[in-house]
Amino acid sequence: MGGISVVRQIHKDMPNEDIIFFGDSANAPYGTRPAGEVEELSFSAADHLIAKGAKAIVIACNTATSAGAGDMRHTYDIPVIGMEPAVKVACDRGGGSLQNILVLATELTLKGQKFADLIAQVKGKSTIHTQPCPDLVTIVESGQLNDRARVRDAISGYLAPFDAETLDSIVLGCTHFVFYRSYFEEMLPGHVAVIDGNPGTSHHLGTVLRELGIQSDRPESYTGTVTLENSCKDKATGLLAESLLHGDAPR
């Protein structure tokens, strides 16, 4: 379900593009699964979308990107756009001064080589703290975003090891976590920036589509379709997906 936050960003930035979203709630959460299993599930989802006529694939999940983006780019002949925690964006906010940054993500993302490489690129520019937050995935998937007591309790527990007053920014390194933006902004000191990778991913997608000449040629006044599919076929999952897409949950 986290990928729906990415769908919202892309639809906002490129409203004349048609979007098909495939959520894999039947196998969620990915963040606690072995990397090989996540890669296999990601390939299965990509094959399904390509069969539907997709002109580009966005892996709207930091964990799945970490596990399989490289192999997918070598396998498919259409663009494959991945995600990564927006650590560079957080570092650049300092204008050259050292930043104190907390990255919230899944355990698999934080353990992955892709994240290690990302941290190596900013070494010496910032102090990076990390915190896996599995319950924040579960709460979204179970449709409990509006249970303020549970959400605040979970977030408080994950933030407890850190002195929020000393932080410059928090990076939401999982697409599920974007739905908690209003909670983080409410619970953190006002000077702490809350940053996610969705705008950068959407911008990258738009750049790639234009460079390849495959962007929509429809007028900007045209509103593209957004189709939501899921490996979990029950009615409750469909209703939750629609709710997240249309902003009925906190942002």
C-alpha positions as a Python dict, from the first residue, in 0.01 Angstrom:
ca = {
    (1, 'M'): (0, 0, 0),
    (2, 'G'): (293, 233, 55),
    (3, 'G'): (339, 272, -319),
    (4, 'I'): (8, 455, -338),
    (5, 'S'): (185, 756, -188),
    (6, 'V'): (412, 748, -494),
    (7, 'V'): (113, 714, -726),
    (8, 'R'): (-35, 1029, -571),
    (9, 'Q'): (287, 1221, -633),
    (10, 'I'): (318, 1105, -995),
    (11, 'H'): (-49, 1177, -1067),
    (12, 'K'): (-5, 1526, -922),
    (13, 'D'): (308, 1597, -1128),
    (14, 'M'): (197, 1426, -1452),
    (15, 'P'): (-184, 1430, -1444),
    (16, 'N'): (-221, 1336, -1811),
    (17, 'E'): (-40, 1002, -1769),
    (18, 'D'): (-234, 679, -1713),
    (19, 'I'): (-110, 486, -1409),
    (20, 'I'): (-154, 122, -1310),
    (21, 'F'): (-63, 42, -952),
    (22, 'F'): (-7, -314, -838),
    (23, 'G'): (8, -360, -463),
    (24, 'D'): (123, -686, -311),
    (25, 'S'): (-63, -682, 18),
    (26, 'A'): (-87, -1062, 17),
    (27, 'N'): (290, -1075, 74),
    (28, 'A'): (338, -759, 280),
    (29, 'P'): (547, -654, 458),
    (30, 'Y'): (853, -687, 232),
    (31, 'G'): (1088, -530, 486),
    (32, 'T'): (1124, -844, 697),
    (33, 'R'): (1151, -1093, 408),
    (34, 'P'): (1477, -1229, 260),
    (35, 'A'): (1614, -1013, -23),
    (36, 'G'): (1589, -1296, -276),
    (37, 'E'): (1223, -1346, -201),
    (38, 'V'): (1153, -973, -236),
    (39, 'E'): (1331, -971, -571),
    (40, 'E'): (1123, -1264, -694),
    (41, 'L'): (800, -1095, -589),
    (42, 'S'): (911, -771, -756),
    (43, 'F'): (981, -946, -1086),
    (44, 'S'): (639, -1109, -1072),
    (45, 'A'): (472, -771, -1024),
    (46, 'A'): (677, -614, -1304),
    (47, 'D'): (589, -897, -1545),
    (48, 'H'): (222, -840, -1467),
    (49, 'L'): (246, -465, -1535),
    (50, 'I'): (440, -512, -1858),
    (51, 'A'): (174, -755, -1977),
    (52, 'K'): (-74, -472, -1916),
    (53, 'G'): (125, -249, -2153),
    (54, 'A'): (336, -44, -1912),
    (55, 'K'): (587, 186, -2086),
    (56, 'A'): (791, 230, -1767),
    (57, 'I'): (812, 60, -1429),
    (58, 'V'): (840, 254, -1104),
    (59, 'I'): (943, 33, -813),
    (60, 'A'): (740, 231, -560),
    (61, 'C'): (913, 67, -265),
    (62, 'N'): (1258, 136, -118),
    (63, 'T'): (1293, -225, -2),
    (64, 'A'): (1209, -376, -342),
    (65, 'T'): (1444, -128, -510),
    (66, 'S'): (1726, -235, -282),
    (67, 'A'): (1657, -602, -349),
    (68, 'G'): (1596, -609, -723),
    (69, 'A'): (1627, -284, -919),
    (70, 'G'): (1967, -365, -1067),
    (71, 'D'): (1864, -703, -1204),
    (72, 'M'): (1534, -566, -1330),
    (73, 'R'): (1711, -296, -1531),
    (74, 'H'): (1921, -564, -1698),
    (75, 'T'): (1614, -779, -1771),
    (76, 'Y'): (1357, -539, -1914),
    (77, 'D'): (1381, -315, -2219),
    (78, 'I'): (1166, -40, -2068),
    (79, 'P'): (1280, 212, -1805),
    (80, 'V'): (1288, 86, -1447),
    (81, 'I'): (1281, 368, -1193),
    (82, 'G'): (1374, 281, -836),
    (83, 'M'): (1366, 464, -506),
    (84, 'E'): (1613, 537, -233),
    (85, 'P'): (1584, 720, 100),
    (86, 'A'): (1624, 1094, 30),
    (87, 'V'): (1945, 1121, 231),
    (88, 'K'): (2117, 1342, -27),
    (89, 'V'): (1827, 1589, -15),
    (90, 'A'): (1855, 1601, 363),
    (91, 'C'): (2231, 1657, 346),
    (92, 'D'): (2198, 1935, 90),
    (93, 'R'): (1968, 2131, 320),
    (94, 'G'): (2273, 2225, 524),
    (95, 'G'): (2436, 2422, 244),
    (96, 'G'): (2768, 2261, 329),
    (97, 'S'): (2725, 2248, 707),
    (98, 'L'): (2711, 1916, 890),
    (99, 'Q'): (2356, 1783, 924),
    (100, 'N'): (2216, 1550, 1190),
    (101, 'I'): (1978, 1315, 1009),
    (102, 'L'): (1755, 1028, 1119),
    (103, 'V'): (1657, 778, 849),
    (104, 'L'): (1345, 571, 914),
    (105, 'A'): (1308, 267, 688),
    (106, 'T'): (1254, -108, 685),
    (107, 'E'): (1513, -344, 822),
    (108, 'L'): (1591, -486, 477),
    (109, 'T'): (1645, -139, 327),
    (110, 'L'): (1881, -39, 607),
    (111, 'K'): (2078, -365, 579),
    (112, 'G'): (2109, -351, 200),
    (113, 'Q'): (2419, -272, -3),
    (114, 'K'): (2234, 5, -187),
    (115, 'F'): (2181, 192, 139),
    (116, 'A'): (2541, 131, 246),
    (117, 'D'): (2659, 280, -84),
    (118, 'L'): (2429, 579, -35),
    (119, 'I'): (2567, 646, 312),
    (120, 'A'): (2923, 616, 181),
    (121, 'Q'): (2849, 895, -69),
    (122, 'V'): (2756, 1139, 208),
    (123, 'K'): (3020, 1030, 459),
    (124, 'G'): (3172, 1332, 629),
    (125, 'K'): (2889, 1559, 519),
    (126, 'S'): (2635, 1453, 781),
    (127, 'T'): (2575, 1235, 1083),
    (128, 'I'): (2331, 960, 987),
    (129, 'H'): (2120, 770, 1240),
    (130, 'T'): (1893, 483, 1136),
    (131, 'Q'): (1582, 324, 1281),
    (132, 'P'): (1377, 35, 1139),
    (133, 'C'): (1003, 91, 1192),
    (134, 'P'): (813, -229, 1105),
    (135, 'D'): (494, -131, 1289),
    (136, 'L'): (450, 174, 1066),
    (137, 'V'): (411, -60, 768),
    (138, 'T'): (167, -284, 954),
    (139, 'I'): (-53, 7, 1063),
    (140, 'V'): (-97, 127, 704),
    (141, 'E'): (-163, -222, 569),
    (142, 'S'): (-424, -287, 839),
    (143, 'G'): (-607, 40, 773),
    (144, 'Q'): (-538, 193, 1115),
    (145, 'L'): (-379, 524, 1012),
    (146, 'N'): (-655, 716, 1186),
    (147, 'D'): (-602, 536, 1517),
    (148, 'R'): (-416, 833, 1659),
    (149, 'A'): (-330, 671, 1990),
    (150, 'R'): (-172, 367, 1827),
    (151, 'V'): (13, 572, 1565),
    (152, 'R'): (150, 824, 1814),
    (153, 'D'): (256, 544, 2049),
    (154, 'A'): (442, 365, 1768),
    (155, 'I'): (614, 681, 1644),
    (156, 'S'): (708, 785, 1998),
    (157, 'G'): (869, 448, 2054),
    (158, 'Y'): (1078, 472, 1739),
    (159, 'L'): (1188, 829, 1814),
    (160, 'A'): (1263, 763, 2182),
    (161, 'P'): (1632, 664, 2137),
    (162, 'F'): (1708, 1000, 1971),
    (163, 'D'): (1716, 1360, 2093),
    (164, 'A'): (1477, 1523, 1848),
    (165, 'E'): (1596, 1871, 1945),
    (166, 'T'): (1938, 1794, 1794),
    (167, 'L'): (1803, 1661, 1464),
    (168, 'D'): (1797, 1868, 1146),
    (169, 'S'): (1577, 1633, 946),
    (170, 'I'): (1402, 1299, 938),
    (171, 'V'): (1404, 1099, 616),
    (172, 'L'): (1098, 883, 554),
    (173, 'G'): (1279, 598, 381),
    (174, 'C'): (972, 384, 318),
    (175, 'T'): (678, 481, 100),
    (176, 'H'): (435, 371, 372),
    (177, 'F'): (581, 631, 605),
    (178, 'V'): (478, 921, 380),
    (179, 'F'): (122, 871, 503),
    (180, 'Y'): (243, 967, 852),
    (181, 'R'): (380, 1307, 750),
    (182, 'S'): (122, 1502, 950),
    (183, 'Y'): (195, 1294, 1259),
    (184, 'F'): (570, 1355, 1234),
    (185, 'E'): (524, 1727, 1173),
    (186, 'E'): (296, 1744, 1477),
    (187, 'M'): (523, 1544, 1708),
    (188, 'L'): (866, 1680, 1611),
    (189, 'P'): (1019, 2019, 1697),
    (190, 'G'): (933, 2278, 1433),
    (191, 'H'): (1290, 2307, 1301),
    (192, 'V'): (1309, 1938, 1203),
    (193, 'A'): (1239, 1888, 832),
    (194, 'V'): (1040, 1582, 725),
    (195, 'I'): (1172, 1459, 391),
    (196, 'D'): (1066, 1177, 159),
    (197, 'G'): (1184, 1050, -178),
    (198, 'N'): (855, 1067, -367),
    (199, 'P'): (905, 1409, -533),
    (200, 'G'): (1252, 1311, -653),
    (201, 'T'): (1129, 980, -790),
    (202, 'S'): (844, 1146, -977),
    (203, 'H'): (1079, 1410, -1118),
    (204, 'H'): (1322, 1140, -1234),
    (205, 'L'): (1041, 949, -1403),
    (206, 'G'): (926, 1260, -1587),
    (207, 'T'): (1280, 1332, -1704),
    (208, 'V'): (1327, 977, -1835),
    (209, 'L'): (993, 979, -2018),
    (210, 'R'): (1078, 1310, -2188),
    (211, 'E'): (1431, 1201, -2281),
    (212, 'L'): (1295, 886, -2445),
    (213, 'G'): (1007, 1072, -2610),
    (214, 'I'): (746, 848, -2450),
    (215, 'Q'): (570, 1101, -2229),
    (216, 'S'): (196, 1144, -2278),
    (217, 'D'): (107, 1361, -2577),
    (218, 'R'): (-236, 1438, -2437),
    (219, 'P'): (-314, 1798, -2341),
    (220, 'E'): (-247, 1898, -1982),
    (221, 'S'): (-621, 1940, -1936),
    (222, 'Y'): (-665, 1565, -1985),
    (223, 'T'): (-687, 1368, -1661),
    (224, 'G'): (-521, 1030, -1684),
    (225, 'T'): (-667, 721, -1527),
    (226, 'V'): (-537, 560, -1207),
    (227, 'T'): (-607, 187, -1185),
    (228, 'L'): (-548, 14, -852),
    (229, 'E'): (-477, -359, -849),
    (230, 'N'): (-369, -581, -562),
    (231, 'S'): (-264, -939, -500),
    (232, 'C'): (-514, -939, -212),
    (233, 'K'): (-860, -943, -368),
    (234, 'D'): (-1086, -884, -68),
    (235, 'K'): (-1318, -584, -56),
    (236, 'A'): (-1151, -428, 249),
    (237, 'T'): (-815, -409, 69),
    (238, 'G'): (-975, -236, -228),
    (239, 'L'): (-1151, 16, -7),
    (240, 'L'): (-830, 88, 184),
    (241, 'A'): (-640, 145, -140),
    (242, 'E'): (-904, 390, -263),
    (243, 'S'): (-897, 571, 71),
    (244, 'L'): (-518, 610, 59),
    (245, 'L'): (-527, 727, -303),
    (246, 'H'): (-788, 994, -245),
    (247, 'G'): (-632, 1130, 70),
    (248, 'D'): (-886, 1015, 326),
    (249, 'A'): (-596, 912, 551),
    (250, 'P'): (-359, 1157, 726),
    (251, 'R'): (-68, 1289, 522),
}
